[in-house]
């Protein structure tokens, strides 16, 4: 299959809509990461997403809408908490898990009775959804398990020959996937952290928002999950990653004791030249927004540089940085070394 890489404009967006109405799949930008889109009601079209990505069939997809009217048939209920969150954060990088509507195909929901839905803020994503005329299922546009793409070049590297069209809408602004919050239980629960934080949602809802244990711990192989990004190794470069907790002096000493062949570091801005091995930075220390924006590009650059072993300066575990920490944990297959005095290696 020939894959076209086209700048997102009126003509290419119209063509994307035609392909989607014919049951094809298209890669498009969102404000979070690039996604592969298909008609969420067409099981054959959605199956092409799983085939292109090599994605496990039990990993549900998120449905993207371009207006609240599109919720009809996508969700079976849109309760007051969902309405409050939509008013505060839509369009934007927030996905809500709600009871599934009757229009959706089983493949979109991985056979679950719930569905994740969001209203992206990226103008190209909105235009593509309108051109298709239906809500779109759209996971990240990478090979399953690899770092999510935040620019069209990285999408094309993974998807050339696997789908007919990649729309180039420039770099994504957020850089990590949307926050996923379940509204199915008594209290809202974050299943995947992102740019919209626990604290922001609590201010809007006036109630506690729980954080799922799966954000920082692996789930069982036989466990069903309601959100993408919870179950499998994700976001990983070819190199073996290890997260290291501790201050910079301790990190530098630890890395200096390792065999140096093909060893790299992923560090904070300004630390590169002080390390004993090659290093890339992924944002300033404590700057979760910058880290989120640059993380996946940095992970892909490590592959381009031939890194085989990578030690990562650990981000904070709150705010937007929690999303970065979550992605790095999964990229590292939960390998963490804690060098703090009160920490334990795991």
C-alpha positions as CSV (number, residue, x, y, z in Angstrom):
1,X,0.0,0.0,0.0
2,X,1.2,3.5,-0.9
3,X,1.1,5.9,2.0
4,X,0.6,9.6,1.1
5,X,2.1,12.2,3.5
6,X,0.1,15.4,2.8
7,X,0.1,18.8,4.5
8,X,-3.3,19.2,6.3
9,X,-5.3,21.7,4.2
10,X,-8.8,21.9,2.8
11,X,-8.2,19.5,-0.1
12,X,-6.3,16.8,2.0
13,X,-8.9,17.0,4.8
14,X,-11.7,16.5,2.2
15,X,-9.8,13.5,0.9
16,X,-9.3,12.1,4.4
17,X,-13.1,12.3,4.9
18,X,-13.7,10.4,1.7
19,X,-11.3,7.6,2.8
20,X,-12.9,7.4,6.2
21,X,-16.4,7.1,4.7
22,X,-15.1,4.3,2.4
23,X,-14.0,2.3,5.5
24,X,-10.3,3.2,5.3
25,X,-8.0,4.5,8.1
26,X,-6.2,7.9,8.2
27,X,-3.5,9.3,10.5
28,X,-4.3,12.8,11.8
29,X,-2.9,15.2,14.4
30,X,-4.6,16.0,17.7
31,X,-3.4,18.3,20.4
32,X,-2.0,15.3,22.4
33,X,-0.4,12.9,19.9
34,X,-1.1,11.8,16.3
35,X,-3.9,9.2,16.0
36,X,-5.1,6.6,13.5
37,X,-8.7,7.2,12.8
38,X,-11.6,5.0,11.6
39,X,-15.4,5.1,11.6
40,X,-16.2,4.0,15.2
41,X,-19.4,2.2,13.9
42,X,-17.6,0.1,11.3
43,X,-16.1,-3.1,12.6
44,X,-14.1,-3.7,9.4
45,X,-12.6,-0.3,9.4
46,X,-11.7,-0.4,13.1
47,X,-10.1,-3.8,12.5
48,X,-7.7,-2.1,10.1
49,X,-6.4,0.1,13.0
50,X,-5.6,-3.0,15.1
51,X,-3.8,-4.5,12.0
52,X,-1.8,-1.4,11.2
53,X,-0.6,-1.0,14.8
54,X,-0.2,-4.6,15.7
55,X,-2.5,-3.8,18.7
56,X,-3.9,-6.4,21.1
57,X,-7.6,-6.9,20.5
58,X,-8.5,-6.4,24.2
59,X,-7.2,-2.8,24.2
60,X,-10.2,-0.5,23.8
61,X,-10.1,2.6,21.6
62,X,-11.1,6.2,22.3
63,X,-13.9,7.7,20.3
64,X,-13.4,11.3,19.1
65,X,-16.2,13.7,18.4
66,X,-16.4,17.2,17.0
67,X,-19.6,18.4,18.7
68,X,-21.7,17.3,21.7
69,X,-24.4,16.3,19.2
70,X,-22.1,13.5,18.2
71,X,-22.5,11.8,21.6
72,X,-25.9,10.5,20.5
73,X,-25.6,6.7,20.1
74,X,-21.9,6.8,21.2
75,X,-22.7,7.0,25.0
76,X,-25.8,5.6,26.7
77,X,-25.7,8.4,29.3
78,X,-24.1,11.7,29.9
79,X,-24.5,12.4,33.6
80,X,-24.0,15.7,35.4
81,X,-20.4,15.1,36.3
82,X,-19.6,14.4,32.7
83,X,-21.4,17.6,31.7
84,X,-19.4,19.6,34.2
85,X,-16.1,18.2,32.9
86,X,-17.1,18.7,29.3
87,X,-17.9,22.4,30.0
88,X,-14.6,22.9,31.7
89,X,-12.2,20.8,29.5
90,X,-13.8,20.1,26.1
91,X,-12.6,20.6,23.5
92,X,-9.3,19.4,25.0
93,X,-7.2,16.5,26.2
94,X,-9.7,14.8,28.5
95,X,-11.3,11.4,27.8
96,X,-14.3,10.3,29.9
97,X,-15.3,6.6,30.3
98,X,-19.1,6.3,30.1
99,X,-21.7,3.7,29.4
100,X,-21.5,2.6,25.8
101,X,-24.1,3.6,23.2
102,X,-25.7,1.4,20.6
103,X,-23.9,2.8,17.5
104,X,-20.5,1.5,18.4
105,X,-19.0,-1.6,17.0
106,X,-17.6,-4.2,19.4
107,X,-14.0,-3.7,18.2
108,X,-14.0,-0.1,19.3
109,X,-14.9,-1.0,22.9
110,X,-13.0,-4.3,23.0
111,X,-16.3,-5.9,23.9
112,X,-16.8,-3.8,27.0
113,X,-20.0,-2.1,28.0
114,X,-18.2,1.2,28.4
115,X,-16.5,3.6,26.0
116,X,-13.9,6.3,26.3
117,X,-14.9,9.5,24.4
118,X,-13.2,12.9,24.0
119,X,-13.6,16.1,22.0
120,X,-10.2,17.1,20.7
121,X,-9.2,20.8,20.4
122,X,-6.9,20.4,17.4
123,X,-8.6,22.2,14.4
124,X,-7.4,19.5,11.9
125,X,-8.8,16.7,14.1
126,X,-12.1,18.5,14.3
127,X,-12.2,19.1,10.6
128,X,-11.4,15.5,9.7
129,X,-14.2,14.3,12.0
130,X,-16.7,16.7,10.4
131,X,-15.5,15.6,6.9
132,X,-16.0,12.0,7.8
133,X,-19.5,12.8,9.2
134,X,-19.1,10.3,12.0
135,X,-17.3,10.0,15.4
136,X,-13.9,8.4,14.9
137,X,-12.1,5.7,16.9
138,X,-8.5,6.9,17.1
139,X,-5.6,5.4,19.1
140,X,-2.0,6.8,18.8
141,X,-0.5,6.4,15.3
142,X,2.5,4.3,16.3
143,X,3.4,0.6,16.1
144,X,1.9,-0.9,19.3
145,X,4.3,-0.5,22.2
146,X,6.5,2.1,20.6
147,X,6.6,5.8,21.6
148,X,3.6,7.7,20.5
149,X,4.3,10.1,17.6
150,X,4.0,13.9,18.1
151,X,4.9,14.8,14.5
152,X,4.0,13.5,11.1
153,X,7.6,12.4,10.3
154,X,7.4,9.9,13.1
155,X,4.0,8.7,12.1
156,X,5.3,8.1,8.6
157,X,8.3,6.2,9.9
158,X,6.0,3.7,11.7
159,X,3.0,3.6,9.3
160,X,4.4,3.8,5.8
161,X,2.7,1.1,3.8
162,X,0.2,0.4,6.6
163,X,-2.4,3.0,5.8
164,X,-3.3,5.3,2.8
165,X,-2.9,8.8,4.3
166,X,-0.9,10.7,6.9
167,X,-2.1,14.3,7.4
168,X,0.7,16.6,8.5
169,X,-0.7,19.2,11.0
170,X,2.6,20.1,12.6
171,X,3.9,19.2,16.1
172,X,1.4,18.3,18.8
173,X,1.2,20.8,21.7
174,X,0.5,18.6,24.7
175,X,2.8,15.7,23.7
176,X,1.2,12.9,25.9
177,X,-2.1,11.2,25.4
178,X,-5.3,12.5,27.0
179,X,-6.2,12.1,30.7
180,X,-8.7,9.2,31.0
181,X,-11.2,9.5,33.8
182,X,-13.9,6.8,34.5
183,X,-17.3,8.1,35.6
184,X,-18.7,4.6,36.0
185,X,-18.2,4.3,39.8
186,X,-19.3,6.2,42.9
187,X,-16.3,8.5,42.5
188,X,-14.5,9.6,39.4
189,X,-11.2,7.7,38.9
190,X,-8.3,8.6,36.7
191,X,-7.2,5.5,34.7
192,X,-4.5,7.3,32.7
193,X,-2.9,10.6,33.7
194,X,-2.5,13.4,31.2
195,X,-2.6,17.1,30.7
196,X,-5.8,17.6,32.7
197,X,-4.9,16.9,36.3
198,X,-6.6,15.4,39.3
199,X,-6.5,18.8,41.1
200,X,-8.2,20.5,38.1
201,X,-11.0,18.0,38.0
202,X,-11.6,18.1,41.7
203,X,-12.0,21.9,41.5
204,X,-14.7,21.5,38.8
205,X,-16.5,18.6,40.4
206,X,-16.2,19.5,44.0
207,X,-15.5,15.9,44.9
208,X,-12.5,13.6,45.3
209,X,-11.0,12.1,42.1
210,X,-9.4,8.8,42.7
211,X,-6.2,7.6,41.0
212,X,-6.1,4.0,39.8
213,X,-3.4,1.8,41.1
214,X,-2.5,0.8,37.5
215,X,-1.1,4.2,36.9
216,X,2.0,3.3,38.9
217,X,1.8,-0.5,39.0
218,X,1.5,-3.2,36.4
219,X,-1.9,-5.0,36.0
220,X,-2.3,-8.8,35.7
221,X,-2.1,-10.3,32.2
222,X,-5.7,-11.6,32.6
223,X,-7.2,-8.3,33.9
224,X,-9.7,-6.4,31.7
225,X,-9.0,-2.7,31.5
226,X,-11.3,0.2,30.6
227,X,-8.7,2.5,29.1
228,X,-5.8,2.2,26.7
229,X,-2.4,2.7,28.3
230,X,-3.1,0.5,31.3
231,X,-2.2,-3.0,30.5
232,X,0.7,-3.5,28.1
233,X,4.2,-2.2,27.8
234,X,3.9,1.1,26.0
235,X,5.8,4.1,24.7
236,X,9.1,2.1,24.7
237,X,12.1,2.8,22.4
238,X,14.3,-0.1,21.4
239,X,16.7,0.7,24.2
240,X,16.2,-0.8,27.7
241,X,15.1,2.0,30.0
242,X,15.6,2.3,33.8
243,X,14.1,5.1,35.9
244,X,16.4,6.5,38.6
245,X,15.0,8.3,41.6
246,X,17.3,10.7,43.4
247,X,19.1,14.0,43.1
248,X,21.4,14.9,40.2
249,X,24.7,14.2,42.1
250,X,23.5,10.7,43.1
251,X,22.3,10.0,39.5
252,X,25.6,11.1,38.0
253,X,27.6,8.9,40.3
254,X,25.3,5.9,39.7
255,X,25.5,6.3,35.9
256,X,29.3,6.7,36.1
257,X,29.6,3.3,37.6
258,X,27.9,1.6,34.7
259,X,29.6,0.0,31.6
260,X,29.7,2.9,29.1
261,X,29.1,1.0,25.8
262,X,25.9,2.3,24.2
263,X,24.7,3.8,27.5
264,X,22.8,7.0,27.4
265,X,21.0,9.2,29.8
266,X,17.7,11.0,29.5
267,X,18.0,14.0,31.8
268,X,16.7,17.5,32.6
269,X,17.7,20.6,30.7
270,X,21.2,21.8,31.5
271,X,22.5,18.5,32.8
272,X,23.7,16.9,29.6
273,X,27.4,18.1,29.7
274,X,27.8,17.2,33.4
275,X,27.1,13.5,32.8
276,X,29.8,10.9,32.0
277,X,27.9,9.3,29.1
278,X,26.0,10.8,26.1
279,X,22.7,12.4,27.2
280,X,19.5,13.9,25.8
281,X,17.2,16.2,27.8
282,X,13.4,16.1,27.9
283,X,12.5,19.3,29.7
284,X,13.3,21.3,32.7
285,X,13.3,19.7,36.2
286,X,9.8,20.3,37.7
287,X,8.4,21.5,34.3
288,X,5.8,18.8,33.6
289,X,4.4,20.6,30.6
290,X,7.7,20.8,28.9
291,X,8.6,17.2,29.7
292,X,5.3,16.0,28.3
293,X,5.8,18.0,25.1
294,X,9.2,16.6,24.5
295,X,9.2,13.1,26.0
296,X,8.2,10.9,23.0
297,X,10.4,12.8,20.6
298,X,13.3,12.2,22.9
299,X,12.6,8.5,23.2
300,X,12.5,8.2,19.4
301,X,15.8,10.2,19.1
302,X,17.5,7.7,21.4
303,X,16.7,5.0,18.9
304,X,18.1,7.1,16.1
305,X,21.3,7.6,18.1
306,X,21.7,3.8,18.7
307,X,21.2,3.8,22.4
308,X,20.9,0.3,23.9
309,X,20.7,1.1,27.6
310,X,19.2,4.4,29.0
311,X,19.0,5.7,32.5
312,X,16.3,8.3,33.1
313,X,16.1,11.1,35.6
314,X,12.8,10.5,37.2
315,X,10.1,13.3,37.0
316,X,7.8,14.3,39.8
317,X,4.7,12.2,40.5
318,X,2.0,14.9,40.6
319,X,0.4,17.4,38.2
320,X,1.2,16.9,34.5
321,X,4.5,15.3,35.6
322,X,2.4,12.3,36.8
323,X,1.6,11.6,33.1
324,X,5.3,11.7,32.2
325,X,6.1,9.4,35.1
326,X,3.4,7.0,34.0
327,X,4.6,6.9,30.4
328,X,8.2,6.4,31.5
329,X,7.2,3.6,33.9
330,X,5.6,1.7,31.1
331,X,8.4,2.4,28.6
332,X,10.8,1.0,31.3
333,X,8.6,-2.0,32.0
334,X,8.5,-0.7,35.6
335,X,12.3,-0.9,36.1
336,X,13.0,1.7,38.8
337,X,16.1,2.3,40.9
338,X,15.4,4.4,44.0
339,X,18.7,6.0,45.3
340,X,17.0,8.2,47.9
341,X,17.9,7.5,51.5
342,X,14.4,6.3,52.3
343,X,13.7,4.6,49.0
344,X,13.9,1.0,48.0
345,X,15.0,-0.4,44.6
346,X,12.4,-2.2,42.6
